[in-house]
Amino acid sequence: MPSARALTLATLAALAAVSSTLTIGCERPKPSEDAAASKPAASTAAAEAGKPEAPGGRKGAAPPDDGRFAAQIAANLPRVPDPGIVLPEGGGAGAELDNGTFRDRVISFVRQVAAGPDKVTCDLSLSSKRPFRAVVWAYQDGRQIARGEALDAGLCVALKDATRRAVAAAGGEPAAVAGARFVVDLPDHHHAMVEHQGKGLELTHGLVPVRALDKALLARRIEDGKGYLLRVIDAQHKGVHKYYHAPVDRFEPELHTIYTASTALTLLKLHAYKADERLLRAATEAAGFMMNMQSRDVRDRTAGGFFYAFDLERKRPEPRLVVGTASKSIFTLLELHALTKDKKYLESAVLAADWLVAMQRPDGTVRSALSGKEGGAWKVQGKESTLYTGQVLSALSRVYRATNNKKYLDAAGQTADHLLRKIATKGCYLGDDYRKPNPISSSWAVLSLLDFAKATGDARFEQTVFRCADDLVRRQWRRPEDAYRYGRWKRAMSSSGNGWLAEVLSEVYHFCREKGRDGCDKYKDTVVAAIRLLLQYTYGPDNSFVVKNPQAAAGGVFWSVRDRYVRTDSVCHAMNAYLNVIGELGDGPLLELPERPLAERMALAAETAGPEEVAGLSEEEREEVAAEGAEALPGPRVEDPDDDEEGADKGPASRRP
């Protein structure tokens, strides 16, 4: 592998577009389309569909379809069979159906219509004060191949007409959708489902929600995540990709030091959970990549820092050294040294700690990064980041515990005092020069002060850790009727951010137990709620209809409803939280979120129906729900604890030149 001094950054292709209600796959974008490709195709299914045609038309007249399929529908619809609808003997169960049976019958009926018979049996005799608007999608190999929409007072007619239009959009022949998976949405009645093995699974905001969590399910997801992390390691260089674009089955052409460090650390945790020499070997090979990315140049004062990324196309690193990369690398190097006793890992960690000390200011704040151009001077990035400050404090505290060298404790103390003063002035909910107050920055303050408290035993810092952890516990979304958000933190809208918060609070839980304090279970309960959330962002057979290669995506934790790429740290943070608590969990049910009865959920007796998660929210919560549906949120995102873009991960389409 070339030396770390030879390195620079490459641009990267973007991922598939998604909508905020149902994700829509897309073809591989051209380089010029990268920025646009990271945006959702539409904010909601309703926005995608447009408004129905004039209400005075034929009963069941179809509203305009997605423009991508309008020409195909117009050309092919006349030759798609229009079967007669036959009711079963007894007329069906109607509104007495439960949610699961209803979804199964909807999918079965749509599949019947798509097959093109002369007659179809519909046992969905629901009645509603509102017409039924049905939207039917077909997905194949992660790509949306068809869409049809229809409106009718009868559910069976609406579903039939929407399905016929979907078949027309796919080419007009039943064979065109025979191997596809159907997604059915009844947007005006707030019910959606996806076909899986002949059944209908619940969809909410484009996710298959996890309504029941137990230890056995968690253990299976740990195995899936292990497989994913082993696949994300580059076979030649042993570094790790940051992004996997699951909708198009593609990694970005870079390897990232910080994500390599995070992956190696999680592999070590997995090895401790269930000893496996393959995991230890993969972690040590990844550490080799990391140490090759460490600068040893004492002339330009970069010695000890780690270059951020390795460009696989240009075969050289990017001339950028970030304090967060050095800090997270130290975490991994110290764990490897403790396990193997190989002094090269400790020497590399100490060299990195010396560089971090050089990046500190006298007041304890931290310069974020050095950026350079070939043959030019290094430029200092100096704005304050609570995230980076916390990472550095944690790293220096851990190096002190490993070396007993007071130099690192003194440096850590400067930063710890700075954070303590900041919390005394502004409270536990923190922001910085890049972000408004948010839970991710706040959680880094908690973890870093926890590391410092472990290094010193100072009661002031212990008390602050628990006070600020309690503040984070209170900010978690715990409304059981809202399966989409239950377990996530307000203002943390990505899987990475929520996984990181779960990881931090799992560490607080163990520290609480070690100190013999009362009330420790509240931290564990908070982590369990977050785990439920993370599992519904994890690719598996049930929710892989939007990806090209389900086997490659399995175990990957995708970023958000709108952004279905997997970012490696999302997997690592989730896995670390799982591994930190699985030994503390019982074998029975851990958490259950029951669905409301079908008639109530679909508001069949109401003139209008509103999304269940909006009812009864505070003004602050309503604002957040509204923000989630926006095409683009203003300002930088706040979810990223492994930040590399001045505190905001802008996604794979936003790359430095």
QUIDAZI-V289559 format. One record per residue. OMEGA is omega as a letter, one per 30 degrees, with the letter a starting at -180 (NA if undefined). BURIAL is 1 if it has 16 or more other C-alpha atoms within 10 Angstrom, else 0. Layout:
BEGIN
OMEGA	BURIAL
OMEGA	BURIAL
END
This chain:
BEGIN
l	0
l	0
a	0
a	1
a	1
a	0
l	1
a	1
l	1
l	1
a	1
l	1
a	1
a	1
a	1
l	1
l	1
l	1
a	1
l	1
l	1
a	1
a	1
l	1
l	1
l	1
l	0
a	1
l	1
a	0
a	0
a	0
a	0
a	1
a	1
a	0
a	1
l	1
l	1
l	1
l	1
a	1
l	1
l	1
a	1
l	1
l	0
a	1
a	1
a	0
l	0
l	0
a	0
a	0
a	0
a	0
a	0
l	0
a	0
l	1
a	1
l	1
a	1
a	1
l	1
a	1
a	0
a	0
a	1
a	1
l	0
a	1
a	1
a	0
a	0
a	1
a	1
a	0
l	0
a	1
l	1
a	1
l	1
a	0
l	1
l	0
l	0
l	0
a	0
l	0
l	0
a	0
l	0
a	0
l	1
l	0
l	1
a	0
a	1
l	0
l	0
a	1
l	1
a	1
l	1
a	1
l	1
a	1
l	1
l	1
l	1
a	1
a	1
a	1
l	1
l	1
l	0
a	0
l	0
l	1
a	1
l	1
a	1
a	1
l	1
l	1
a	1
l	1
l	0
l	1
l	1
l	1
a	1
l	1
a	1
l	1
l	1
l	1
l	1
a	1
l	1
a	1
l	1
a	1
a	1
l	1
l	1
a	1
l	1
a	1
l	1
l	1
l	1
a	1
a	1
a	1
l	1
l	1
l	1
a	1
l	1
l	1
l	1
a	1
l	1
l	1
l	1
l	1
a	1
l	1
l	1
a	1
l	1
a	1
a	0
a	1
a	1
a	0
a	0
l	1
l	1
l	1
a	1
l	1
l	1
a	1
a	1
l	1
l	1
l	1
l	1
a	1
l	1
l	1
l	1
l	1
l	0
l	0
l	1
l	1
l	1
l	1
l	1
a	1
l	1
l	1
l	1
a	1
l	1
a	1
l	1
a	0
l	1
a	1
a	1
l	0
a	0
l	1
l	0
a	0
l	1
l	1
l	0
a	1
l	1
l	1
l	1
a	1
l	1
l	1
a	0
l	1
l	1
a	1
a	0
a	0
l	0
l	1
a	1
l	1
l	1
a	1
l	1
a	1
a	1
a	1
a	1
l	1
a	1
l	1
l	1
a	1
l	1
l	1
a	1
a	1
a	1
l	1
l	1
l	1
l	1
l	1
l	1
l	1
l	1
l	1
l	1
l	1
l	1
l	1
l	1
l	0
l	0
a	0
a	0
a	0
l	0
l	0
l	1
l	1
l	0
l	1
a	1
l	1
l	1
l	1
l	1
l	0
a	1
a	1
l	1
l	1
a	1
l	1
l	1
a	1
a	0
a	0
a	0
l	0
l	0
a	1
a	1
l	1
a	1
l	1
a	1
a	1
l	1
a	1
a	1
l	1
l	0
l	0
l	1
a	1
l	1
l	1
l	1
a	1
a	1
a	1
l	1
l	1
l	1
a	1
a	1
l	1
l	1
l	1
a	1
a	1
l	1
l	1
l	1
l	1
a	1
a	0
a	0
a	0
l	0
a	0
a	0
l	0
l	1
l	1
l	0
l	1
l	1
l	1
l	1
l	1
l	1
l	1
l	1
l	1
l	1
l	0
l	1
l	1
a	0
a	0
l	0
l	1
a	1
l	1
a	1
a	1
l	1
l	1
a	1
l	0
a	0
l	0
a	0
a	0
l	0
l	1
a	0
l	0
a	0
a	0
a	0
l	1
l	1
l	1
a	1
l	1
l	1
l	1
a	1
l	1
l	1
a	1
a	1
l	1
a	1
l	1
l	1
a	1
a	1
a	1
a	0
l	0
a	0
l	0
a	0
l	1
l	1
l	0
l	1
a	1
l	1
a	1
l	1
l	1
l	1
l	1
l	1
l	1
a	0
l	0
l	1
a	0
a	0
a	0
a	0
a	1
a	1
l	1
l	1
a	0
a	0
a	1
l	1
l	1
a	1
a	1
a	1
l	1
a	1
a	1
l	1
l	1
l	1
a	1
a	1
l	1
l	1
l	1
l	1
l	1
l	1
a	1
a	1
a	1
a	0
a	0
a	0
a	0
l	1
a	1
l	0
l	1
a	1
l	1
a	0
l	1
l	1
l	0
l	1
l	1
a	1
a	0
l	1
l	1
a	1
l	1
a	0
l	1
a	0
a	1
a	1
a	1
a	1
l	1
l	1
l	1
l	1
a	1
l	1
a	1
l	1
l	1
l	1
a	1
a	1
l	1
l	1
l	1
l	1
l	1
a	1
a	1
l	1
l	1
l	1
l	1
a	1
l	1
l	1
l	1
a	0
a	0
l	0
a	0
l	0
l	0
a	0
a	1
l	0
l	0
l	1
l	1
l	1
l	1
l	1
l	1
l	1
l	1
l	1
l	1
a	1
a	1
l	1
l	1
a	1
a	1
l	1
a	1
a	0
a	0
a	1
a	1
a	1
a	1
a	1
a	1
a	1
a	1
l	0
a	1
a	1
a	1
l	1
l	1
a	1
a	1
a	1
l	1
a	1
a	1
a	1
l	1
l	1
l	1
a	1
a	1
l	1
l	1
a	1
a	1
l	1
a	1
l	1
l	1
l	1
a	1
a	1
a	1
a	1
l	1
a	0
a	0
l	0
a	0
a	0
l	0
l	0
a	0
l	1
l	0
a	1
l	0
l	1
l	0
a	0
a	1
l	1
a	0
a	1
l	1
a	1
a	1
a	0
l	0
l	0
l	0
l	1
l	0
a	0
a	1
a	1
a	0
l	0
a	0
l	0
l	0
l	0
a	0
l	1
l	0
a	0
l	0
l	1
a	0
a	0
a	1
a	1
l	0
l	1
l	0
a	0
l	0
a	0
l	0
a	1
a	1
a	1
l	1
l	1
a	1
l	1
a	1
a	0
l	1
a	1
l	1
a	1
l	1
a	1
l	1
a	1
a	1
l	1
l	0
NA	0
END
